[in-house]
Amino acid sequence: MPDRAVDETLNRTLENGLEYLAQTQDPTGYWSDFWLKAGTSDAWVTAYTGVLLWEITPRLRPPVAELARACVNKAADWLLGHIGPQASWGYNVSTVPDADSTAWGVMLLARLKRAIPAGALDFLLAHQTANGLFRTYRFSPEHHHWGQPCVDVSLTVAMALVDAQVWSPAESIPYWHSVIVPNQTQTGAFTGYWWAHPHFPTWLASRLWQRLGKPAMKHDWPFLQGDAPFLQACGGLLKPSEETLSDLLAQQEADGSWASVPSLRVPPSHEGLLQVRPKLSRDARRIFTTVTVLAAIASGDSLLLKPKQRIVSHHSAIKPRSAYGQACDQLVHRVSTLAGFDPHQRVKAVRCFQRLTQDSLALPEVWPSAQLSALSMGQPLEFSVTAEAESNPSLRYTCEVGNPVLPAAERVKTGLASLGETATYLGCGALWQQLTPLWHRLQDGAAALPSGTRFCLWGGVSQAAGELAVLKVYVNSLLGANGDAQVGLRSQLAAAGIPYTGELQWLCETLKTIGFPQEIGYGLRGDGKWGAKIYYEFFGWRPSLIEQISAELDFPVTPSQLVPAIPNILSESLAQKRRSGLSFRLHPVTGRVLELTTTAAFPVQLIPVSTTHDRILTWLQTQQDNTQDYVRLFETLFPQPLPQHHRSHSLFTRTINLTGQTKTTLYLRPMVGST
């Protein structure tokens, strides 16, 4: 391949990758990735991404380099605006600050020649232990394992101290020989405490080694010189490859990113924890992996490209379906067949689903991911079935819409675009246009969503054979206002033209004392009919609340009709000690409450799926509910033999309307891909 062609290929690859990082950066300047119990990381990932982007910038063509510099400076501004205690940073702004995150923050500010907050360097030095290694947290390692010294953090802190000119390169060479080199294995690699594989810590060591002028080593590096040290880092973040630059370029996705694998290792923090095995996590937004690969490419030797190999750019406006998306398409087809759809209707049902999920289920593969979705434990699709005495089989599902890796505002924008296109396809485009003020309100409020929000906007469809489909739009209440769900609720209702009646005001004021409005659902149909449903979440099933509503609103309901309990699965007493929910459907013109619904999540499934299924079936039969549709859906979604530990059932609801009719709805997580 001629050098000019090689350079052009590398330039396109770098620019497409940078475009991806620019799109995924929050407008305020931070990036977020990885999902742990503490949430997603912002400060750590932002600092790391900023440092590597700064290194890449000289390799970029001038217009693109300007964009990279803007991204890096925005990241630095955000970090300076979110300094934690002791002039430090942590995994995210809500966690205890640590030496690793702070070191990357110091590195970024030093590279940009920004003032380093007073106290940050002292904070880093305070984490050094007697053997010279640094620890992540200043916890006592005897009581908290995360306080033990580790090589990977020591490498990062050493680079930060050199960048900040606390240590000079010459003065740091003794540290290299006495502290770092003894931790090199016979293979030449370095192992890290926080990483599943030695590739990334070894790359960190190679960065410090080059920064110090390549001092002597105990063992040779486990790779050749040239671009191999950088590709070594990618070996722990990407799917296995031949680790050549050509292979690396060929793995770039259509959106400019690189798909990731579980790489971050989180060991148990204390002795005696039930979870004794370390938890592995991947950067589902692929920010950490993508910027690392870009650094490898930008610093690599282009002559190592395989000769005469033609590299095809993956950057395209076309959004092919991911394997997960194709599997979901097949499920929708099977369930629509179950619902009695004729061949033409089945094709339309799948096309409708593909329109809804054109961004959320496109390549590259990101599901399942708790980081990106709160729906169905991180899976982007959930089916439901209603069991009532007289009901027609139907296709009912809820799904993620919009590009899941983008910041909230852009995620909502792409989701609304998919929903609007689907509304037109289902024949309710005019109604969608009628509600334009509502969609504008959602878009305007998206930028104010809190960092790490996993639920912005969901879509869904409910349709029986031969009937008009209902397009469902599920919206985070916070999309209506800046941080206040109650204000957001009223703002959304006003934009939709739904009156805030005295009845509704009383209900919302009563519920806000015990919980918060989590979401609002809107249902649209092709004949112009539509409605809204408000869902409140609070702690514990409260039969007294149902009695109070019945008396105040003159609603024909008793607690026994809505109790969220299933024998041998969830007792009423246990329901009073768990998260609970209450929703109510409104008439869009009068604002009248038409239905009340209680919601309960199934407990953690400690019994086989088949046992859960049998107990639910027995309970439905005692309620004299229709069980046929439930059984058919269950058998369609779950293969034989049944999985033992798949969390098959997510929620169930009990609903009553003004005429006293009741129904039960069950929500099921399909088995798609790995769980």
C-alpha positions in Angstrom: 0.0 0.0 0.0 1.5 3.4 -1.0 2.4 5.6 2.0 -0.1 8.2 0.9 -2.9 5.7 0.9 -1.8 4.5 4.3 -1.8 8.0 5.7 -5.3 8.7 4.3 -6.6 5.5 5.8 -5.1 6.4 9.2 -6.5 9.9 9.0 -10.0 8.7 8.2 -9.9 6.2 11.0 -8.7 8.8 13.5 -11.2 11.4 12.4 -14.1 8.9 12.5 -13.0 7.9 16.0 -12.7 11.5 17.2 -16.2 12.2 15.8 -17.6 9.4 17.9 -15.9 10.8 21.1 -17.1 14.3 20.3 -20.7 13.0 20.0 -20.6 11.0 23.2 -19.1 13.9 25.2 -21.7 15.6 27.4 -22.3 19.2 26.4 -20.9 20.2 29.9 -17.6 18.5 29.1 -17.6 15.0 30.8 -17.6 11.5 29.4 -19.1 8.6 31.4 -18.6 4.9 31.0 -18.5 1.6 32.9 -21.3 0.5 35.2 -20.7 -0.6 38.8 -22.7 -0.4 42.0 -21.4 3.1 42.4 -22.9 4.0 39.0 -21.1 5.1 35.9 -17.7 6.7 36.0 -17.4 10.4 35.0 -14.3 12.0 36.5 -12.0 9.1 36.0 -13.1 8.3 32.4 -13.1 12.1 31.5 -9.6 12.6 32.8 -8.3 9.5 31.0 -10.0 10.3 27.7 -8.8 13.9 27.9 -5.1 12.8 28.3 -5.1 10.4 25.4 -7.0 12.9 23.2 -4.4 15.5 24.0 -1.7 13.0 22.8 -3.6 12.2 19.6 -4.1 15.8 18.6 -0.7 16.4 16.9 -1.4 13.5 14.6 -4.7 15.0 13.3 -5.3 17.3 10.4 -5.8 20.9 11.4 -9.6 21.2 11.3 -10.0 18.0 13.2 -7.2 18.8 15.6 -9.2 22.0 16.5 -12.2 19.8 17.4 -10.0 17.5 19.5 -8.5 20.5 21.4 -12.0 21.8 22.1 -13.1 18.5 23.5 -10.0 18.2 25.7 -10.4 21.8 27.1 -14.1 21.2 27.8 -13.1 18.1 29.7 -10.5 20.0 31.8 -13.0 22.8 32.5 -15.5 20.2 33.7 -12.9 18.5 36.0 -11.9 21.9 37.5 -15.6 22.6 38.1 -16.1 19.2 39.9 -13.1 19.0 42.2 -13.7 16.7 45.2 -12.4 16.9 48.7 -8.7 17.6 49.1 -8.4 18.9 45.5 -9.0 15.4 44.1 -11.2 13.3 41.9 -12.8 9.8 42.1 -14.5 7.2 40.0 -17.4 9.6 39.8 -18.4 12.8 41.6 -20.4 10.8 44.2 -17.6 8.4 45.3 -14.6 8.8 47.6 -11.6 10.4 45.7 -8.8 8.0 44.7 -5.2 8.3 43.6 -5.7 6.8 40.1 -8.5 9.2 39.1 -6.7 12.1 40.6 -3.5 11.2 38.8 -5.2 11.2 35.4 -6.8 14.6 36.3 -3.4 16.0 37.3 -1.9 14.7 34.0 -4.5 16.4 31.9 -4.1 19.7 33.6 -0.3 19.5 33.4 -0.4 18.7 29.7 -2.6 21.7 29.1 -0.4 23.8 31.3 -3.4 24.6 33.5 -3.0 25.4 37.2 -3.2 22.2 39.2 -5.5 22.6 42.3 -3.6 23.3 45.5 -3.5 20.1 47.5 -3.8 17.6 44.5 -0.2 16.7 44.5 -0.1 16.3 48.3 -3.1 14.1 47.9 -1.3 11.8 45.5 1.9 11.6 47.6 -0.1 10.7 50.7 -1.1 7.5 48.9 2.5 6.2 48.7 3.2 3.2 51.0 6.4 2.0 52.7 7.4 -0.2 49.8 7.2 2.7 47.4 4.0 1.6 45.6 0.9 3.7 45.6 -2.5 2.6 46.7 -5.9 3.5 45.2 -7.5 4.5 48.5 -6.1 5.4 51.9 -8.0 2.6 53.5 -6.4 0.2 55.9 -5.6 -2.8 53.6 -6.2 -5.2 56.5 -9.8 -4.1 56.6 -10.5 -2.9 53.1 -8.8 -4.6 50.2 -9.0 -1.6 48.0 -6.4 0.1 50.2 -3.6 -2.3 49.2 -0.7 -0.9 47.1 -0.8 -1.9 43.4 1.4 -1.5 40.4 -1.2 -0.2 37.9 -2.1 2.8 40.1 1.6 3.4 40.9 2.4 3.7 37.2 -0.3 6.3 36.7 0.7 8.3 39.8 4.3 8.3 38.8 3.5 9.6 35.3 1.3 12.3 36.9 4.1 13.4 39.3 6.6 13.5 36.4 4.2 15.6 34.2 3.5 18.0 37.1 7.3 18.3 37.6 7.2 17.0 41.2 9.6 14.3 40.0 12.0 14.9 37.2 12.6 12.0 34.6 16.2 11.7 35.8 15.2 11.6 39.5 12.5 9.0 38.7 14.8 6.4 37.3 15.8 5.1 40.7 12.0 4.7 41.5 11.7 2.8 38.2 14.5 0.4 39.2 13.7 -0.1 42.8 9.9 -0.1 42.8 8.5 -0.8 39.3 10.9 -3.3 37.8 10.7 -5.8 40.6 7.0 -6.2 39.8 7.7 -7.3 36.2 6.9 -11.0 35.6 9.3 -13.4 33.8 7.2 -13.0 30.6 8.0 -9.2 30.7 4.4 -8.2 31.5 3.0 -6.3 34.5 -0.2 -7.4 36.2 -2.7 -4.9 37.7 -5.1 -5.0 40.5 -7.9 -3.3 38.6 -7.6 -5.0 35.2 -8.6 -8.5 34.1 -5.6 -8.9 31.8 -1.9 -7.8 32.0 -2.1 -6.0 28.6 -3.3 -2.6 30.0 -0.9 -2.4 33.0 1.9 -3.5 30.7 1.0 -0.6 28.4 1.0 1.8 31.4 4.5 0.6 32.3 5.7 1.1 28.7 4.3 4.7 28.8 6.3 5.5 32.0 9.4 3.7 30.6 9.4 5.8 27.4 8.7 8.9 29.5 11.8 8.2 31.6 14.0 7.7 28.5 13.8 3.9 28.3 15.8 2.8 31.3 17.0 -0.8 31.9 14.5 -3.6 32.4 14.6 -6.8 34.3 13.1 -8.7 31.4 12.4 -7.9 27.8 9.0 -6.5 26.9 6.6 -9.2 25.8 6.3 -7.6 22.4 8.3 -6.1 19.6 9.1 -2.4 19.4 7.3 0.0 17.1 3.5 0.2 17.6 3.3 -3.1 19.6 3.3 -1.5 23.1 0.2 0.5 22.1 -1.5 -2.5 20.5 -0.7 -4.4 23.7 -3.0 -2.1 25.6 -5.8 -2.8 23.2 -5.4 -6.5 23.7 -7.1 -6.3 27.0 -9.9 -4.1 25.8 -10.9 -5.6 22.4 -11.8 -9.0 21.1 -8.7 -11.1 20.3 -7.0 -10.1 17.1 -3.6 -10.6 15.5 -2.6 -7.3 17.1 -1.4 -5.7 14.0 -2.3 -2.2 12.9 -4.3 -3.5 10.0 -6.4 -5.7 12.2 -7.0 -2.8 14.5 -8.3 -0.6 11.8 -10.5 -3.4 10.4 -12.3 -3.6 13.7 -13.6 0.0 13.7 -17.4 0.1 13.8 -19.6 2.2 11.5 -20.0 4.9 14.1 -16.2 5.3 14.5 -15.9 3.3 17.8 -14.4 0.0 18.7 -16.5 -2.6 20.5 -15.3 -3.5 23.9 -15.1 -6.6 26.2 -15.2 -6.9 30.0 -11.8 -5.5 31.1 -12.2 -3.6 34.4 -11.8 -5.9 37.4 -13.4 -5.0 40.7 -12.4 -7.3 43.4 -14.4 -7.7 46.6 -13.6 -4.9 49.0 -13.8 -6.9 52.3 -13.4 -10.4 53.5 -16.5 -12.5 53.9 -18.5 -10.9 51.2 -21.0 -13.2 49.4 -19.5 -12.1 46.1 -16.0 -13.5 46.4 -15.3 -13.5 42.7 -14.1 -10.2 41.1 -16.7 -8.5 39.0 -15.7 -7.7 35.4 -17.2 -4.6 33.7 -16.9 -3.2 30.2 -17.2 0.3 28.9 -20.6 -0.1 27.2 -20.3 3.3 25.6 -16.9 2.2 24.3 -15.3 5.5 25.2 -12.4 4.1 27.2 -11.7 1.5 24.5 -12.0 3.8 21.6 -9.7 6.5 22.8 -7.1 3.9 23.8 -7.2 2.4 20.3 -7.0 5.9 18.7 -3.9 6.5 20.8 -2.5 3.2 19.5 -3.1 4.1 15.9 -1.9 7.7 16.3 1.4 6.5 17.8 1.8 3.4 15.7 4.3 2.9 12.9 2.3 3.0 9.6 5.0 0.8 8.0 3.7 -2.1 10.1 0.6 -2.2 7.9 0.3 -5.5 6.1 1.6 -4.8 2.5 -1.0 -4.8 -0.3 -3.9 -5.2 2.1 -6.8 -3.0 1.2 -8.5 -1.5 4.3 -12.1 -0.5 3.8 -13.5 2.3 5.9 -16.5 1.2 8.1 -17.8 4.8 8.4 -21.2 4.9 6.9 -24.6 6.5 7.4 -26.3 3.1 7.0 -27.3 1.5 10.3 -27.2 -2.3 9.9 -28.9 -4.4 12.6 -26.7 -5.9 15.3 -26.9 -9.6 15.9 -28.9 -8.8 19.0 -31.3 -6.7 17.0 -31.8 -9.4 14.4 -32.6 -11.9 17.2 -35.1 -9.4 18.6 -36.7 -9.0 15.2 -37.2 -12.8 15.1 -38.8 -12.7 18.5 -41.3 -10.0 17.5 -42.2 -12.1 14.4 -42.8 -15.2 16.6 -44.9 -13.3 19.1 -47.0 -11.6 16.4 -47.6 -15.1 15.0 -48.7 -16.2 18.4 -51.1 -13.2 18.5 -52.8 -14.4 15.3 -51.3 -11.9 12.9 -51.6 -12.9 9.2 -48.3 -13.0 7.1 -48.7 -9.4 6.0 -49.4 -8.2 9.5 -46.4 -10.0 10.8 -44.1 -8.4 8.3 -45.5 -5.0 9.2 -45.1 -5.7 12.9 -41.4 -6.5 12.4 -40.9 -3.4 10.2 -42.5 -1.3 12.9 -40.2 -2.7 15.5 -37.2 -2.0 13.3 -38.2 1.6 12.9 -38.6 2.0 16.6 -35.2 0.5 17.3 -33.3 1.7 14.3 -30.7 3.4 16.6 -30.9 1.3 19.7 -30.4 -2.1 18.1 -28.0 -1.0 15.3 -24.4 -2.1 15.2 -22.2 -2.2 17.1 -23.4 -4.7 19.7 -24.0 -3.1 23.2 -26.6 -5.3 24.8 -27.3 -6.4 27.4 -26.0 -3.4 29.4 -27.2 -2.2 32.8 -25.1 0.9 32.2 -27.2 2.0 29.2 -30.7 0.9 30.2 -32.8 0.5 33.3 -35.3 -1.5 31.3 -35.5 -5.2 32.0 -32.2 -5.3 33.9 -30.1 -3.9 31.0 -31.9 -5.7 28.2 -33.5 -3.4 25.6 -36.7 -5.4 25.0 -39.4 -6.6 27.3 -42.7 -8.4 26.4 -45.9 -8.3 28.4 -49.2 -10.2 28.5 -52.5 -9.3 30.0 -54.5 -12.0 31.8 -58.1 -11.2 32.1 -61.3 -13.2 31.7 -62.0 -11.9 28.2 -58.9 -10.8 26.2 -57.5 -11.2 22.7 -54.0 -12.4 22.2 -51.8 -9.5 21.3 -48.3 -8.2 20.6 -47.1 -6.1 23.5 -43.6 -4.9 24.1 -41.5 -2.1 25.4 -38.1 -1.3 24.0 -35.2 1.2 24.1 -35.3 3.9 21.4 -32.6 6.3 20.4 -28.8 5.9 20.3 -28.0 4.6 23.8 -24.4 5.8 23.9 -25.1 9.5 23.3 -25.6 12.2 26.0 -29.2 12.6 27.1 -30.1 15.5 24.8 -28.9 13.7 21.6 -30.3 10.4 22.9 -33.7 11.9 23.3 -33.5 13.6 19.9 -32.7 10.3 18.1 -35.4 8.5 20.1 -38.1 11.1 19.3 -37.1 10.8 15.6 -37.6 7.0 15.7 -40.9 7.4 17.5 -42.1 10.0 15.1 -41.2 7.9 12.1 -43.0 4.9 13.7 -46.1 7.0 14.5 -46.4 7.8 10.8 -45.9 4.2 9.9 -48.7 3.2 12.2 -51.1 5.8 10.8 -51.0 8.2 13.8 -48.6 10.8 12.3 -51.3 13.6 12.5 -51.7 12.9 16.2 -47.9 13.0 16.6 -47.8 16.4 15.0 -50.7 17.6 17.2 -48.5 16.8 20.2 -45.5 18.6 18.9 -45.4 21.0 21.9 -44.9 18.0 24.2 -42.1 16.5 22.1 -40.4 20.0 22.0 -40.7 20.1 25.8 -39.0 16.8 26.2 -36.2 17.8 23.9 -35.7 21.1 25.7 -35.6 19.3 29.1 -33.2 16.5 28.1 -30.0 18.6 28.6 -30.9 19.0 32.3 -31.1 15.3 33.0 -28.7 14.2 35.8 -25.4 12.6 34.9 -25.7 8.9 34.4 -29.4 8.8 33.7 -30.2 5.4 32.2 -33.9 6.0 31.4 -34.7 8.9 29.1 -37.2 7.6 26.7 -38.7 4.2 25.8 -41.1 3.1 23.1 -43.5 0.3 22.7 -46.5 -1.2 20.8 -49.7 -2.9 21.8 -51.7 -4.5 19.1 -54.2 -7.3 18.6 -54.8 -9.0 15.2 -57.1 -6.9 13.0 -57.0 -3.9 15.4 -55.3 -0.5 15.3 -51.9 -0.6 17.0 -51.2 1.7 20.0 -47.8 3.4 20.0 -46.6 3.9 23.5 -44.1 6.6 24.6 -42.6 6.3 28.1 -40.9 9.4 29.3 -38.7 10.2 32.3 -40.7 12.8 34.4 -37.4 14.8 34.8 -37.5 15.7 31.1 -40.1 18.4 31.9 -38.0 20.5 34.2 -34.6 21.0 35.8 -34.2 18.4 38.4 -37.8 18.5 39.9 -40.0 15.6 38.8 -43.1 17.2 40.2 -42.5 20.3 38.1 -41.6 18.1 35.1 -44.9 16.2 35.5 -47.0 19.4 35.4 -44.9 20.8 32.6 -45.4 17.8 30.4 -49.1 17.6 31.0 -49.4 21.3 30.1 -47.5 20.8 26.9 -49.8 17.9 26.0 -52.9 20.0 26.8 -54.1 17.7 29.7 -55.8 19.7 32.4 -54.4 19.6 35.9 -57.7 19.1 37.7 -58.4 19.3 41.4 -58.7 15.5 41.5 -55.3 15.1 39.8 -53.7 17.8 42.0 -54.9 16.0 45.2 -53.6 12.7 43.9 -50.2 14.1 43.0 -49.8 16.0 46.2 -50.7 12.9 48.2 -48.3 10.7 46.4 -45.4 13.1 46.4 -45.2 12.9 50.2 -44.3 9.2 49.9 -42.6 8.9 46.5 -41.9 10.5 43.2 -43.3 10.5 39.7 -40.9 8.3 37.8 -42.4 8.3 34.3 -45.3 9.4 32.2 -46.6 7.1 29.4 -48.5 8.4 26.3 -50.5 6.1 24.1 -51.4 7.1 20.5 -53.7 5.4 18.1 -54.4 5.8 14.4 -58.0 6.9 14.9 -56.9 10.0 16.8 -57.5 8.6 20.3 -54.8 9.0 22.8 -54.2 9.0 26.6 -51.6 9.4 29.3 -50.6 7.4 32.3 -48.5 8.6 35.3 -46.4 6.3 37.3 -45.3 7.0 40.9 -42.7 4.9 42.7 -42.4 4.7 46.5 -41.3 2.2 49.2 -43.8 -0.5 50.3 -47.2 -1.6 49.3 -49.8 0.7 51.2 -53.3 -0.7 51.4 -54.3 2.4 53.4 -53.4 4.6 50.4 -55.8 2.7 48.2 -58.6 3.2 50.8 -57.8 6.9 50.9 -58.0 7.2 47.1 -61.2 5.3 47.0 -62.8 7.7 49.5 -61.4 10.9 48.1 -61.9 10.2 44.4 -65.0 8.1 44.7 -63.2 5.3 42.8 -64.7 1.8 43.1 -61.6 0.0 44.5 -60.6 -2.0 47.5 -57.0 -2.9 48.5 -57.7 -6.6 47.9 -58.3 -5.9 44.2 -54.9 -4.4 43.7 -52.7 -6.1 46.3 -49.3 -6.9 44.5 -48.9 -10.4 45.9 -48.5 -13.9 44.4 -48.6 -16.9 46.7 -45.1 -18.5 47.2 -43.4 -15.8 45.2 -44.2 -12.4 46.8 -46.3 -12.2 49.9 -48.3 -9.1 50.9 -46.1 -8.6 54.0 -42.9 -8.7 51.9 -44.5 -6.3 49.4 -44.8 -3.8 52.2 -41.0 -3.9 52.6 -40.1 -3.5 49.0 -40.2 -0.9 46.2 -43.7 -0.4 45.0 -45.6 1.7 42.5 -48.9 3.2 41.7 -50.0 4.5 38.3 -53.2 6.1 37.0 -54.5 6.6 33.5 -55.9 10.0 32.5 -58.5 11.1 30.0 -56.6 13.6 27.8 -59.5 16.1 27.5 -61.0 16.0 31.0 -58.0 14.9 33.1 -60.3 12.4 34.8 -58.6 9.4 36.4 -59.8 6.3 34.5 -57.7 3.5 35.9 -55.5 2.7 38.9 -52.6 0.2 38.7 -50.3 -1.2 41.3 -46.8 -2.4 40.2 -44.4 -4.8 41.9 -41.1 -6.2 40.9 -40.5 -9.9 41.1 -38.0 -10.8 43.8 -34.6 -12.1 42.9 -35.2 -15.4 41.3 -33.7 -18.1 43.6 -35.9 -20.9 42.2 -35.9 -22.4 38.8 -37.7 -20.6 36.0 -40.1 -23.5 35.6 -41.1 -23.3 39.3 -41.8 -19.5 39.0 -43.9 -20.2 35.9 -45.9 -23.0 37.6 -46.7 -20.8 40.7 -47.8 -17.9 38.6 -50.0 -20.1 36.5 -51.6 -21.6 39.6 -52.3 -18.1 41.0 -53.8 -16.8 37.7 -56.2 -19.8 37.7 -57.3 -19.0 41.2 -58.1 -15.5 40.0 -60.2 -16.9 37.2 -58.0 -15.1 34.7 -57.2 -16.1 31.2 -54.0 -18.1 31.3 -53.7 -19.2 27.7 -52.0 -16.1 26.4 -49.5 -16.1 29.2 -48.6 -19.8 28.7 -48.2 -19.3 25.0 -46.0 -16.2 25.4 -43.9 -17.9 28.1 -43.3 -21.0 25.9 -42.4 -18.8 22.9 -39.9 -16.7 24.8 -38.1 -19.4 26.8 -36.5 -22.5 25.2 -36.6 -26.0 26.5 -35.0 -27.1 28.7 -35.8 -24.0 30.8 -32.8 -22.0 32.1 -32.3 -22.3 35.8 -31.1 -18.8 36.7 -32.4 -16.5 34.0 -34.5 -13.7 35.6 -37.5 -14.5 33.3 -40.1 -12.3 35.0 -39.5 -8.7 35.8 -42.8 -7.0 36.9 -46.5 -7.6 37.3 -49.3 -5.1 37.6 -52.9 -5.2 38.8 -55.4 -2.7 37.3 -58.9 -1.6 38.0 -61.1 0.8 36.0 -64.1 2.9 36.8 -66.5 0.1 36.1 -64.7 -2.2 38.5 -63.1 -4.5 35.9 -59.7 -5.8 36.9 -56.8 -7.3 35.0 -53.3 -8.6 35.7 -50.3 -7.9 33.4 -47.0 -9.8 33.5 -43.8 -8.6 32.1 -41.2 -11.1 30.8 -37.5 -10.7 29.9 -36.8 -12.7 26.7 -33.6 -14.7 26.4 -31.6 -12.9 23.8 -27.8 -13.2 23.7 -25.8 -13.6 26.9 -27.4 -12.7 30.2 
